[in-house]
Amino acid sequence: MRRSVLSAAAVLSLSLSLLSLTPSNASTGVSSFSSSHRIPSLTRSALRLSKEGKGEDDKYGDPEAYVPQGGSKVTRNFMTCEDLRMSLRGGAGSDAIVPDQKLQIVFVSAEIAPWSVTGGLGAVCDGLPRALAKLGHRVMSIAPRYDQYYDAWDTEFTAEVPLGDTTTTVRFFHAFKKGVDRVFVDHPLFLEKVWGLSKQKLYGPKWGKDYEDNQLRFAMFCAAAMAATEKLSLGGYPYGQDVIFVANDWHAALVPMYLKKAQKEGTGWFKAKSACLLHNMVFQGRFPYDPNAASRLRLPQAMVDEMVTKQPLKVGRQKKASKGLKESVEIPNPPMDVLNFLTGAIKFSDAVLTVSPQYAKEVASSSAKGAELEKILTKTGIKGILNGVEDIVNPSNAELGLDIMYDGASLEKKAQGKTAMQKSLGFAVDENIPMFVFMGRLDAQKGVDIMFEAIDSALKGGMNAQFVTMGSGIEELEEVAAELEERYPNNFKAVLSFKGQEKYKTYAAADFAIMPSRYEPCGLVQMEGMRFGTLPIVCPTGGLLDTVSDMETGLVMEHEVDQDDITPADVEMLVKNFNRAISLYGNKDKYKQMQVNAMAAAKDYSWTRAAKQYVNTFLEIGAPTN
């Protein structure tokens, strides 16, 4: 396999000279608790790695990442001649449906699992394209090439694309997986910055710190994606211009704008349509306005003017970092003229979509949830389509590597998984002690700061329960996790790193899954937990409210938590719901019925269901078919 066509050194001076658009402190949007002050790394003696949590499969240690179907490198299956032919050319295999109206769908995304994933974005761009391909559509995803992917091969096709005030050469690599053409844009601005650290360094050297050339990199990426769509031959012919683009988050925001520019100028793409898919409104691609932005982005000034807003560079209140995120001192974050990439995508797309119906309502009606874009979203309209869960995620599937398998008719076997986990974590082995699990990033969005306060309060008061957190995050919260484990060794354990298998074993063992999120565009843990009969305890926000019914399939807390601070009322509400869960657990008949309800409801949360809704939406906006 070939390396990038330019060296990093050759590009560095070019990118720095071209990009006066972004100062070193510019942000593409970070959580309201990010900070420029970091505390020293803590000694994680109390925090643990799963005994199986090292090595090749670490990429699946993110609780919000999918373990891809058939994702093992060593799996070999027999193919029909048709499947072999299609695997070489790109396209759907022999088991695909033949639709009456066939679409060519192109996903443009900064992340595609399992090759690159930091959370929900990469996971969606893995599962949704595969589901659309199964419905018989021709589907391609395009992402940067951050590593020497073992299964993506050099197409030997190159394109000259804009890079600021000049041009640069990009190369394309290709893999065909599960009916989807996976295309990767090869350029040193991606590969030689990241070099395989595709869960950590996609957007900056660390969380909350962005690369100075992000605007330049992703503008170039959008142009490259359109070049690949139009001209890269896959199976004898390219996708061409008659496509529907799905532009994911701000990194792909210029695709709808370039499309509208070409259509208005009469230079092509006449039938093409675009939909921008918003995964998290916090990440908008805000950059200081530059008078030369139009020429550097290759857009008319009138279109650039539509992207200009008066906003702070970073989304939300910015606080000094402190243990447990309790610091109240704010860091100045004044409004200024900014170039907001996401605003451009929203205004110039043919459809604006997001990942759950409730989140669509929230971002169009709340300044906090819409991150100051709620008025624009109200004007353009936004539709929410609930994300799906992989079909293989269920406790009766041997592929997940579970020690104990069960279904809704054999829920008593779940106790065996719980016993095994209690032993492995050093907890008291007692089926009657309820086990609560939190799976996710340790950060403010997930409400982890509030949850830790509530756990401390509950255990200090003598609550007889076991709490497990699975996932890493910001140091300020990892430090609190370490202290809780030292303080309550018989009741609290924190696991920072683990394999995908361990995630499913934890679902199989736990009784309740805690999700006290400040906001949650969709959420995955609640749906996967329900598949395993693990009842979610959720805040009534976003996709959590779309998927969990109080006292039917889980527990829905009384109100949302404060968007910025830890309040006594929120801590008390969490403790109250821990107690409510314990009372429910003591009522075995009611608890079992809710488990059965949850497992049945979660079967409907599939990518096939979501894919059909996306197809209907694409057809409604006039996407070309053949």
C-alpha positions as CSV (number, residue, x, y, z in Angstrom):
1,M,0.0,0.0,0.0
2,R,1.2,3.5,-0.8
3,R,1.7,6.2,1.7
4,S,0.5,9.7,1.3
5,V,1.4,11.6,-1.8
6,L,2.9,14.5,0.1
7,S,5.1,14.6,3.2
8,A,3.9,16.3,6.3
9,A,6.8,18.6,6.2
10,A,5.9,19.7,2.7
11,V,2.4,20.6,3.8
12,L,3.1,22.2,7.1
13,S,4.5,25.5,5.9
14,L,1.8,25.6,3.2
15,S,-1.0,25.1,5.7
16,L,0.4,27.6,8.2
17,S,0.8,30.3,5.5
18,L,-2.6,29.7,4.1
19,L,-4.6,29.5,7.3
20,S,-4.8,32.7,9.1
21,L,-8.5,31.8,9.7
22,T,-7.9,30.0,13.0
23,P,-5.8,31.1,16.0
24,S,-4.3,28.5,18.4
25,N,-7.2,28.9,20.8
26,A,-9.9,28.5,18.2
27,S,-12.4,25.6,18.8
28,T,-14.7,23.6,16.7
29,G,-17.0,23.5,19.6
30,V,-16.4,21.8,22.9
31,S,-18.5,20.9,25.9
32,S,-19.4,23.7,28.3
33,F,-17.0,22.3,30.9
34,S,-13.8,22.3,28.7
35,S,-10.9,24.4,29.9
36,S,-7.5,25.5,29.1
37,H,-6.3,24.6,32.5
38,R,-5.4,20.9,33.2
39,I,-4.6,19.3,36.5
40,P,-1.6,16.9,36.6
41,S,-2.2,13.3,35.6
42,L,-3.5,11.3,38.5
43,T,-2.1,8.0,39.7
44,R,-4.8,5.5,38.6
45,S,-4.0,2.8,41.1
46,A,-7.6,2.5,42.0
47,L,-8.8,2.4,38.4
48,R,-8.5,-0.8,36.4
49,L,-8.2,-2.1,32.9
50,S,-10.2,-5.1,31.9
51,K,-8.1,-8.2,31.9
52,E,-9.0,-8.5,28.3
53,G,-8.9,-4.8,27.6
54,K,-5.6,-4.5,25.8
55,G,-4.4,-5.0,22.3
56,E,-6.0,-5.0,18.9
57,D,-9.6,-4.7,20.1
58,D,-9.1,-1.6,22.2
59,K,-10.8,0.4,19.5
60,Y,-14.1,-1.2,20.7
61,G,-13.5,-0.2,24.3
62,D,-15.7,2.9,23.8
63,P,-19.1,2.1,25.4
64,E,-20.8,4.1,22.6
65,A,-19.0,2.3,19.8
66,Y,-20.4,-0.6,17.9
67,V,-18.7,-3.9,17.5
68,P,-19.1,-4.2,13.7
69,Q,-21.0,-7.2,12.4
70,G,-18.6,-9.8,11.1
71,G,-15.8,-7.4,12.1
72,S,-13.1,-10.0,12.9
73,K,-10.1,-9.9,10.7
74,V,-9.8,-13.6,10.6
75,T,-13.3,-14.5,9.7
76,R,-13.6,-16.2,6.4
77,N,-16.9,-17.1,4.8
78,F,-17.8,-18.8,1.6
79,M,-19.1,-16.5,-1.1
80,T,-21.3,-17.0,-4.0
81,C,-19.9,-16.0,-7.4
82,E,-22.1,-13.0,-7.4
83,D,-20.9,-12.0,-3.9
84,L,-17.3,-12.3,-4.9
85,R,-17.9,-10.3,-8.0
86,M,-19.6,-7.5,-6.1
87,S,-17.0,-7.6,-3.3
88,L,-14.4,-6.8,-5.9
89,R,-16.3,-4.1,-7.7
90,G,-18.2,-2.5,-4.9
91,G,-22.0,-2.8,-4.4
92,A,-24.5,-4.9,-2.7
93,G,-24.3,-8.7,-2.6
94,S,-26.8,-11.3,-3.6
95,D,-28.9,-11.0,-0.4
96,A,-29.8,-7.3,-1.1
97,I,-33.3,-6.3,-1.9
98,V,-34.0,-4.8,-5.4
99,P,-35.9,-1.6,-4.7
100,D,-38.3,0.0,-7.2
101,Q,-36.4,3.3,-6.8
102,K,-32.7,2.8,-6.4
103,L,-30.7,5.5,-4.8
104,Q,-27.0,6.3,-4.9
105,I,-26.2,7.5,-1.3
106,V,-22.9,9.0,-0.3
107,F,-22.0,9.5,3.4
108,V,-19.3,12.1,4.0
109,S,-18.0,11.9,7.5
110,A,-14.9,12.6,9.6
111,E,-15.4,9.2,11.3
112,I,-16.4,5.7,10.1
113,A,-16.3,2.8,12.5
114,P,-14.4,0.6,12.9
115,W,-11.6,2.5,11.1
116,S,-12.1,5.7,13.0
117,V,-14.5,6.4,15.9
118,T,-14.7,8.7,18.9
119,G,-18.4,8.1,19.6
120,G,-21.8,8.2,18.0
121,L,-20.8,9.8,14.7
122,G,-18.5,6.9,13.6
123,A,-20.9,4.3,14.8
124,V,-23.9,5.7,12.8
125,C,-21.8,6.0,9.7
126,D,-21.0,2.3,10.1
127,G,-24.4,0.9,10.8
128,L,-26.7,3.1,8.7
129,P,-24.9,2.7,5.4
130,R,-24.9,-1.1,5.7
131,A,-28.6,-1.1,6.4
132,L,-29.3,1.1,3.4
133,A,-27.2,-1.2,1.2
134,K,-29.3,-4.2,2.4
135,L,-32.3,-2.4,1.1
136,G,-30.7,-2.5,-2.3
137,H,-29.3,0.9,-2.7
138,R,-25.8,1.7,-3.9
139,V,-24.0,3.2,-0.9
140,M,-20.6,4.8,-0.3
141,S,-19.0,6.4,2.7
142,I,-16.0,8.8,2.4
143,A,-13.7,9.5,5.4
144,P,-10.2,10.7,5.9
145,R,-7.5,8.0,5.9
146,Y,-6.0,8.4,9.4
147,D,-4.0,5.2,9.3
148,Q,-2.5,2.4,7.1
149,Y,-5.8,0.5,7.1
150,Y,-5.0,-3.2,6.4
151,D,-8.2,-3.8,4.4
152,A,-8.3,-0.6,2.3
153,W,-6.4,-0.7,-1.0
154,D,-4.8,2.0,-3.1
155,T,-7.1,2.8,-6.1
156,E,-4.3,4.6,-7.8
157,F,-6.8,7.4,-8.5
158,T,-5.7,10.9,-7.6
159,A,-7.4,14.3,-7.8
160,E,-6.2,17.8,-7.6
161,V,-8.4,19.7,-5.1
162,P,-8.3,23.2,-3.5
163,L,-6.2,23.7,-0.4
164,G,-6.6,27.3,0.7
165,D,-5.3,29.6,-2.0
166,T,-3.6,26.8,-3.9
167,T,-4.3,23.1,-4.7
168,T,-3.0,19.8,-3.5
169,T,-3.1,16.2,-4.7
170,V,-5.2,13.6,-2.8
171,R,-5.3,9.9,-3.3
172,F,-8.1,7.4,-2.6
173,F,-8.1,4.1,-0.9
174,H,-11.1,1.7,-1.1
175,A,-12.6,-1.3,0.8
176,F,-15.8,-3.0,0.2
177,K,-17.5,-4.2,3.4
178,K,-21.0,-5.5,4.0
179,G,-22.4,-4.0,0.8
180,V,-20.8,-0.6,1.2
181,D,-18.0,1.1,-0.7
182,R,-15.7,2.5,2.0
183,V,-13.5,5.2,0.5
184,F,-10.7,7.0,2.3
185,V,-9.1,10.3,1.4
186,D,-5.3,10.0,1.7
187,H,-3.4,13.2,2.5
188,P,-0.7,14.0,5.1
189,L,-2.9,16.6,6.8
190,F,-4.9,13.5,8.0
191,L,-2.5,10.5,8.0
192,E,0.6,12.0,9.3
193,K,-1.1,14.0,12.1
194,V,-2.9,11.0,13.5
195,W,-0.9,7.9,12.6
196,G,-3.5,5.4,13.8
197,L,-4.6,7.1,17.0
198,S,-8.0,7.2,15.5
199,K,-9.9,7.5,18.8
200,Q,-7.8,10.3,20.2
201,K,-6.3,12.7,17.7
202,L,-8.7,13.1,14.9
203,Y,-9.4,16.7,15.6
204,G,-6.6,17.8,17.9
205,P,-3.7,16.6,20.0
206,K,-6.1,16.1,23.0
207,W,-9.7,16.6,23.9
208,G,-10.7,20.3,23.8
209,K,-7.6,21.3,21.9
210,D,-8.0,21.5,18.1
211,Y,-5.5,21.5,15.3
212,E,-5.0,24.9,13.9
213,D,-5.6,23.8,10.3
214,N,-9.0,22.0,10.9
215,Q,-10.8,24.5,8.8
216,L,-8.3,24.0,5.9
217,R,-8.2,20.2,6.3
218,F,-11.9,19.6,6.2
219,A,-12.6,22.1,3.4
220,M,-10.1,20.1,1.4
221,F,-11.8,16.9,2.5
222,C,-15.2,18.1,1.3
223,A,-13.8,18.9,-2.2
224,A,-12.0,15.5,-2.3
225,A,-15.3,13.7,-1.4
226,M,-17.0,15.3,-4.3
227,A,-14.2,14.4,-6.6
228,A,-14.3,10.8,-5.5
229,T,-18.1,10.7,-5.9
230,E,-18.0,12.0,-9.5
231,K,-14.9,10.3,-10.9
232,L,-13.6,7.4,-8.8
233,S,-14.5,4.2,-10.7
234,L,-15.8,1.4,-8.5
235,G,-16.8,-1.7,-10.4
236,G,-16.3,-0.2,-13.8
237,Y,-18.1,3.1,-13.3
238,P,-18.2,6.0,-10.7
239,Y,-21.2,7.1,-8.7
240,G,-21.2,10.3,-10.8
241,Q,-23.3,13.3,-10.1
242,D,-26.8,11.8,-9.6
243,V,-26.5,11.1,-5.9
244,I,-27.8,12.1,-2.5
245,F,-25.1,13.3,-0.2
246,V,-25.4,12.8,3.6
247,A,-23.1,15.5,5.1
248,N,-22.4,14.5,8.7
249,D,-21.7,17.3,11.2
250,W,-19.6,20.4,10.5
251,H,-16.6,18.5,9.0
252,A,-18.7,17.8,5.9
253,A,-20.7,21.1,5.9
254,L,-19.1,22.5,2.8
255,V,-20.5,19.6,0.6
256,P,-24.0,21.0,0.5
257,M,-22.6,24.5,-0.2
258,Y,-20.3,23.3,-3.0
259,L,-23.3,21.5,-4.5
260,K,-25.5,24.6,-4.4
261,K,-22.7,26.7,-5.9
262,A,-22.3,24.3,-8.8
263,Q,-26.1,24.2,-9.4
264,K,-26.5,27.9,-9.3
265,E,-23.5,28.5,-11.6
266,G,-24.7,25.8,-14.0
267,T,-21.5,23.8,-13.8
268,G,-23.1,20.4,-12.9
269,W,-24.6,18.3,-10.1
270,F,-28.0,19.4,-11.4
271,K,-30.0,16.4,-10.0
272,A,-28.0,15.9,-6.8
273,K,-29.4,16.5,-3.4
274,S,-27.9,16.8,0.1
275,A,-29.0,16.2,3.6
276,C,-27.0,17.4,6.6
277,L,-27.2,14.9,9.5
278,L,-26.5,16.6,12.9
279,H,-25.2,14.2,15.6
280,N,-24.4,16.8,18.3
281,M,-25.2,20.5,18.1
282,V,-22.3,21.4,20.4
283,F,-19.8,20.7,17.6
284,Q,-20.4,23.4,15.0
285,G,-17.0,24.3,13.4
286,R,-16.8,27.9,14.7
287,F,-13.8,29.9,13.4
288,P,-12.9,33.6,13.6
289,Y,-14.1,35.4,10.6
290,D,-11.5,36.2,8.0
291,P,-12.2,38.7,5.1
292,N,-10.4,36.3,2.7
293,A,-12.6,33.3,3.7
294,A,-14.5,33.3,0.4
295,S,-11.5,33.0,-1.8
296,R,-9.9,30.3,0.4
297,L,-13.0,28.2,0.7
298,R,-13.8,28.7,-3.0
299,L,-17.3,30.0,-2.3
300,P,-19.1,33.2,-3.4
301,Q,-19.0,35.9,-0.8
302,A,-22.8,35.8,-0.6
303,M,-22.7,32.2,0.6
304,V,-19.9,32.9,3.1
305,D,-22.0,35.8,4.5
306,E,-24.7,33.2,5.3
307,M,-22.2,31.4,7.5
308,V,-21.2,34.5,9.5
309,T,-22.7,34.8,13.0
310,K,-22.0,36.7,16.2
311,Q,-21.1,34.0,18.7
312,P,-18.4,32.9,21.1
313,L,-15.8,30.7,19.6
314,K,-16.6,27.9,22.1
315,V,-20.1,26.6,22.7
316,G,-21.5,27.2,26.2
317,R,-20.1,28.5,29.4
318,Q,-16.3,27.8,29.8
319,K,-15.1,27.0,33.3
320,K,-11.7,26.5,34.9
321,A,-11.0,22.8,35.2
322,S,-11.3,21.4,38.7
323,K,-11.7,18.0,40.3
324,G,-15.3,16.9,39.9
325,L,-16.0,19.9,37.7
326,K,-17.1,21.9,40.7
327,E,-15.2,25.1,39.8
328,S,-17.5,28.1,39.3
329,V,-14.8,30.5,37.9
330,E,-15.6,31.2,34.2
331,I,-13.1,31.7,31.4
332,P,-13.8,34.6,29.1
333,N,-15.5,33.5,26.0
334,P,-16.9,36.7,24.4
335,P,-19.1,36.9,21.2
336,M,-17.3,37.8,18.0
337,D,-17.8,37.5,14.3
338,V,-17.3,33.8,13.5
339,L,-17.6,31.6,10.5
340,N,-19.9,28.8,11.5
341,F,-19.6,25.9,9.2
342,L,-22.7,24.1,10.5
343,T,-24.8,27.1,9.8
344,G,-23.8,26.9,6.2
345,A,-24.8,23.2,6.0
346,I,-28.1,23.9,7.6
347,K,-29.0,26.7,5.3
348,F,-27.9,25.1,2.0
349,S,-28.9,21.5,2.5
350,D,-32.1,20.1,1.0
351,A,-33.0,18.4,4.3
352,V,-31.8,18.9,7.9
353,L,-31.8,15.7,9.9
354,T,-30.8,14.5,13.4
355,V,-30.6,11.3,15.3
356,S,-33.9,11.3,17.3
357,P,-37.3,12.9,17.2
358,Q,-37.1,14.4,20.7
359,Y,-33.7,15.9,20.0
360,A,-35.0,17.5,16.8
361,K,-37.7,19.3,18.9
362,E,-35.2,20.4,21.6
363,V,-32.6,21.9,19.3
364,A,-35.2,23.9,17.4
365,S,-36.8,25.3,20.6
366,S,-34.0,25.7,23.2
367,S,-31.0,28.0,23.0
368,A,-29.1,25.6,25.3
369,K,-29.9,22.5,23.4
370,G,-29.6,24.1,19.9
371,A,-26.4,25.8,20.9
372,E,-27.6,29.2,19.6
373,L,-28.8,27.8,16.3
374,E,-32.4,27.1,17.3
375,K,-33.8,30.1,15.3
376,I,-32.2,28.9,12.1
377,L,-33.4,25.3,12.7
378,T,-36.9,26.6,13.4
379,K,-36.8,28.4,10.0
380,T,-35.4,25.5,8.0
381,G,-37.1,22.7,9.8
382,I,-35.4,19.6,11.2
383,K,-36.5,16.0,11.3
384,G,-35.3,13.4,13.8
385,I,-34.9,9.7,12.9
386,L,-34.0,7.5,15.8
387,N,-30.6,5.7,15.5
388,G,-30.6,1.9,15.5
389,V,-28.9,-0.9,17.3
390,E,-27.0,-3.7,15.6
391,D,-29.0,-6.8,15.0
392,I,-26.3,-9.0,16.6
393,V,-26.7,-7.2,19.9
394,N,-28.8,-9.6,22.0
395,P,-28.0,-11.9,24.8
396,S,-28.8,-15.1,22.9
397,N,-26.2,-14.4,20.2
398,A,-23.0,-16.6,20.5
399,E,-21.1,-14.1,18.4
400,L,-20.9,-11.7,21.3
401,G,-18.7,-14.1,23.3
402,L,-21.0,-14.2,26.4
403,D,-20.3,-16.8,29.0
404,I,-24.1,-17.0,29.7
405,M,-26.7,-16.7,26.9
406,Y,-30.4,-16.1,27.6
407,D,-33.5,-14.6,26.2
408,G,-36.8,-13.2,27.6
409,A,-38.0,-16.6,28.5
410,S,-34.8,-17.5,30.5
411,L,-34.0,-14.3,32.3
412,E,-33.1,-16.3,35.4
413,K,-29.7,-17.1,33.7
414,K,-28.8,-13.4,33.9
415,A,-28.0,-14.0,37.6
416,Q,-25.1,-16.2,36.6
417,G,-23.5,-13.4,34.7
418,K,-24.0,-11.1,37.6
419,T,-22.3,-13.6,40.0
420,A,-19.3,-13.8,37.6
421,M,-18.9,-10.1,37.5
422,Q,-19.2,-9.7,41.2
423,K,-16.4,-12.1,41.6
424,S,-14.2,-10.5,39.0
425,L,-14.6,-7.1,40.5
426,G,-14.2,-8.1,44.1
427,F,-17.8,-7.3,45.1
428,A,-19.8,-9.4,47.6
429,V,-21.4,-12.2,45.6
430,D,-25.1,-11.7,46.4
431,E,-27.9,-11.9,43.8
432,N,-30.1,-9.7,46.0
433,I,-27.7,-6.7,45.9
434,P,-28.7,-4.6,42.8
435,M,-25.9,-3.7,40.4
436,F,-25.9,-0.3,38.7
437,V,-23.7,0.4,35.7
438,F,-22.7,3.5,33.9
439,M,-21.3,3.1,30.4
440,G,-19.9,6.1,28.5
441,R,-17.4,8.9,28.5
442,L,-16.6,10.4,31.8
443,D,-17.6,14.0,30.9
444,A,-20.1,16.7,31.7
445,Q,-22.5,16.0,28.9
446,K,-23.2,12.6,30.4
447,G,-23.9,14.1,33.8
448,V,-21.1,12.1,35.3
449,D,-20.2,14.9,37.8
450,I,-23.8,14.9,39.2
451,M,-23.8,11.0,39.2
452,F,-20.6,10.8,41.2
453,E,-22.0,13.2,43.8
454,A,-25.2,11.1,44.0
455,I,-23.3,7.9,44.4
456,D,-21.2,9.3,47.1
457,S,-24.3,10.6,48.9
458,A,-26.1,7.3,48.5
459,L,-23.2,5.1,49.7
460,K,-22.4,7.5,52.5
461,G,-26.0,7.1,53.7
462,G,-25.6,3.3,53.8
463,M,-27.2,2.3,50.5
464,N,-26.7,-1.4,49.8
465,A,-25.9,-1.4,46.1
466,Q,-23.0,-2.0,43.7
467,F,-21.9,0.6,41.2
468,V,-19.7,0.1,38.2
469,T,-18.5,2.7,35.7
470,M,-17.2,1.5,32.3
471,G,-15.3,4.1,30.2
472,S,-12.6,6.7,30.4
473,G,-12.8,10.5,30.1
474,I,-11.5,13.8,31.3
475,E,-8.9,13.7,34.1
476,E,-11.0,15.8,36.5
477,L,-13.7,13.0,36.6
478,E,-11.3,10.0,36.4
479,E,-9.7,11.4,39.6
480,V,-13.2,11.4,41.3
481,A,-13.7,7.8,40.2
482,A,-10.4,6.8,41.7
483,E,-11.4,8.4,45.0
484,L,-14.8,6.8,45.1
485,E,-13.3,3.4,44.6
486,E,-10.8,4.0,47.4
487,R,-13.6,5.3,49.7
488,Y,-16.1,2.5,48.9
489,P,-14.1,-0.5,47.7
490,N,-17.0,-2.9,48.4
491,N,-19.5,-0.8,46.5
492,F,-17.8,1.1,43.6
493,K,-15.5,0.0,40.8
494,A,-14.2,2.0,37.8
495,V,-13.1,0.3,34.6
496,L,-11.3,2.6,32.2
497,S,-10.5,0.3,29.2
498,F,-12.1,-2.9,28.0
499,K,-13.0,-4.9,24.9
500,G,-16.3,-5.0,23.1
501,Q,-17.0,-8.4,24.6
502,E,-16.7,-6.9,28.1
503,K,-19.3,-4.3,27.3
504,Y,-21.8,-7.0,26.5
505,K,-20.9,-9.2,29.5
506,T,-21.5,-6.1,31.7
507,Y,-24.9,-5.6,30.1
508,A,-25.7,-9.3,30.8
509,A,-24.6,-8.9,34.5
510,A,-26.0,-5.5,35.5
511,D,-29.5,-4.8,36.7
512,F,-29.7,-1.1,35.9
513,A,-27.9,1.3,33.5
514,I,-27.6,4.9,34.7
515,M,-27.9,7.7,32.1
516,P,-28.1,11.1,33.8
517,S,-27.2,13.0,30.6
518,R,-27.5,16.8,30.4
519,Y,-28.5,16.3,26.8
520,E,-28.5,13.1,24.7
521,P,-29.0,13.4,20.9
522,C,-29.9,9.7,20.7
523,G,-28.0,7.5,23.1
524,L,-27.0,3.9,22.6
525,V,-26.5,2.4,26.0
526,Q,-30.2,2.6,26.9
527,M,-31.2,0.7,23.8
528,E,-28.5,-1.9,24.1
529,G,-29.1,-2.3,27.8
530,M,-32.8,-2.9,27.1
531,R,-31.9,-5.7,24.6
532,F,-30.2,-7.4,27.6
533,G,-33.0,-6.8,30.1
534,T,-30.9,-4.2,31.9
535,L,-33.3,-1.4,32.8
536,P,-32.2,2.1,32.0
537,I,-32.5,5.0,34.5
538,V,-32.6,8.1,32.3
539,C,-33.1,11.8,32.3
540,P,-36.0,12.9,30.2
541,T,-34.0,14.3,27.3
542,G,-33.4,13.7,23.6
543,G,-33.4,10.1,22.5
544,L,-33.6,8.8,26.0
545,L,-37.2,10.1,26.2
546,D,-37.9,8.6,22.8
547,T,-36.9,5.1,23.9
548,V,-37.6,4.6,27.6
549,S,-41.1,4.5,29.2
550,D,-41.2,5.1,32.9
551,M,-42.1,1.9,34.9
552,E,-42.7,0.1,31.6
553,T,-39.2,-0.4,30.1
554,G,-37.1,1.6,32.6
555,L,-37.1,4.5,35.0
556,V,-37.4,8.1,33.7
557,M,-36.4,10.7,36.2
558,E,-38.6,13.6,37.2
559,H,-36.9,16.4,35.3
560,E,-33.8,17.3,33.3
561,V,-30.6,18.1,35.2
562,D,-29.0,21.6,35.2
563,Q,-27.1,22.2,31.9
564,D,-24.1,23.7,33.6
565,D,-23.8,23.1,37.4
566,I,-24.2,20.4,40.1
567,T,-27.3,21.3,42.1
568,P,-28.5,19.7,45.3
569,A,-31.9,19.1,43.7
570,D,-30.4,17.1,40.9
571,V,-28.2,15.1,43.2
572,E,-31.2,14.3,45.4
573,M,-33.2,13.3,42.3
574,L,-30.6,10.7,41.3
575,V,-30.4,9.3,44.8
576,K,-34.2,9.1,44.9
577,N,-34.2,7.1,41.6
578,F,-31.5,4.8,42.9
579,N,-33.8,4.0,45.8
580,R,-36.8,3.7,43.4
581,A,-34.7,1.2,41.4
582,I,-33.9,-0.8,44.5
583,S,-37.5,-1.0,45.5
584,L,-38.4,-2.2,42.0
585,Y,-35.7,-4.8,42.2
586,G,-37.2,-6.1,45.4
587,N,-40.5,-6.6,43.5
588,K,-39.4,-9.6,41.4
589,D,-42.6,-10.0,39.4
590,K,-42.8,-6.3,38.4
591,Y,-39.0,-6.1,37.7
592,K,-39.1,-9.2,35.4
593,Q,-42.1,-7.9,33.5
594,M,-40.3,-4.7,32.9
595,Q,-37.3,-6.6,31.7
596,V,-39.4,-8.5,29.2
597,N,-41.1,-5.3,28.1
598,A,-37.7,-3.6,27.6
599,M,-36.3,-6.5,25.5
600,A,-39.4,-6.6,23.3
601,A,-39.3,-2.8,22.8
602,A,-35.6,-2.7,22.0
603,K,-36.0,-5.2,19.1
604,D,-37.7,-2.4,17.2
605,Y,-34.7,-0.1,17.6
606,S,-33.0,-1.4,14.5
607,W,-31.0,0.1,11.7
608,T,-33.3,-1.5,9.1
609,R,-36.2,0.6,10.6
610,A,-34.1,3.7,10.5
611,A,-32.8,3.1,7.0
612,K,-36.4,2.9,5.6
613,Q,-37.2,6.3,7.1
614,Y,-34.0,7.8,5.6
615,V,-35.0,6.4,2.2
616,N,-38.4,7.9,2.4
617,T,-36.9,11.2,3.4
618,F,-34.4,11.2,0.5
619,L,-37.2,10.4,-2.0
620,E,-39.4,13.2,-0.5
621,I,-36.7,15.8,-1.3
622,G,-36.3,14.5,-4.9
623,A,-33.1,12.5,-4.7
624,P,-32.3,11.0,-8.1
625,T,-33.1,7.4,-8.7
626,N,-32.2,4.9,-11.4
